[in-house]
Amino acid sequence: MKLLSVAGSPKRWLATINNHIFDAKETASVEVPGGRVRLQVIEIGSNYADVVIEGTGVAKRITLSQEK
């Protein structure tokens, strides 16, 4: 999973994760190696997005320089 970009302002950030644009609190499916996963975006900052992969219940922070 890769955070490709963050755009907007502190009042409303948008994050592009694996070629899907997310708003904070949005849930959607994204393509990953081996299939698709549903992500819920919890919070977006100027260089990060906090997400939960559906079914895990575990929050993860991805940053602009991090790839998994």
C-alpha positions in Angstrom: 0.0 0.0 0.0 1.4 3.4 -1.0 0.5 7.0 -0.2 1.1 8.7 -3.5 0.1 12.3 -2.6 -1.6 14.5 -0.1 -3.4 17.7 -1.3 -5.6 20.3 0.2 -5.3 22.2 3.5 -5.4 21.4 7.2 -9.2 21.9 7.1 -9.6 19.3 4.4 -6.8 17.0 3.2 -7.2 14.5 0.4 -4.9 11.5 0.2 -4.2 9.4 -2.9 -3.5 5.8 -1.8 -2.8 3.2 -4.5 -4.4 5.5 -7.2 -7.6 6.1 -5.2 -8.4 9.5 -3.8 -9.7 9.4 -0.2 -11.2 12.0 2.1 -10.9 11.6 5.8 -13.3 9.0 7.3 -13.9 7.5 3.8 -13.9 3.7 3.2 -13.1 2.2 -0.2 -11.4 -0.8 -1.9 -8.0 -0.4 -3.3 -5.9 -2.7 -5.5 -2.9 -4.3 -3.8 -0.6 -7.1 -5.0 -2.7 -10.3 -4.7 -6.1 -8.7 -4.8 -8.1 -5.9 -3.3 -8.5 -4.7 0.3 -11.0 -2.2 1.9 -9.4 0.7 3.7 -11.0 3.1 6.1 -9.1 6.4 6.3 -9.1 7.6 9.9 -7.0 10.8 9.5 -5.0 12.6 6.9 -2.1 15.0 7.6 0.3 17.0 5.4 2.5 13.9 4.7 0.6 10.9 6.2 -2.6 9.0 6.3 -3.8 6.8 9.1 -5.8 3.8 7.8 -7.4 0.7 9.0 -7.5 -2.4 6.8 -11.0 -3.8 7.0 -11.1 -7.0 9.1 -7.9 -6.3 11.0 -9.0 -3.5 13.4 -5.4 -2.3 13.5 -4.6 1.3 12.6 -1.5 1.9 10.4 0.2 5.1 9.4 1.5 5.4 5.9 3.7 8.3 4.9 4.7 9.8 1.5 8.1 8.1 1.7 6.8 4.7 2.9 5.8 1.8 0.6 4.4 -1.6 1.5 
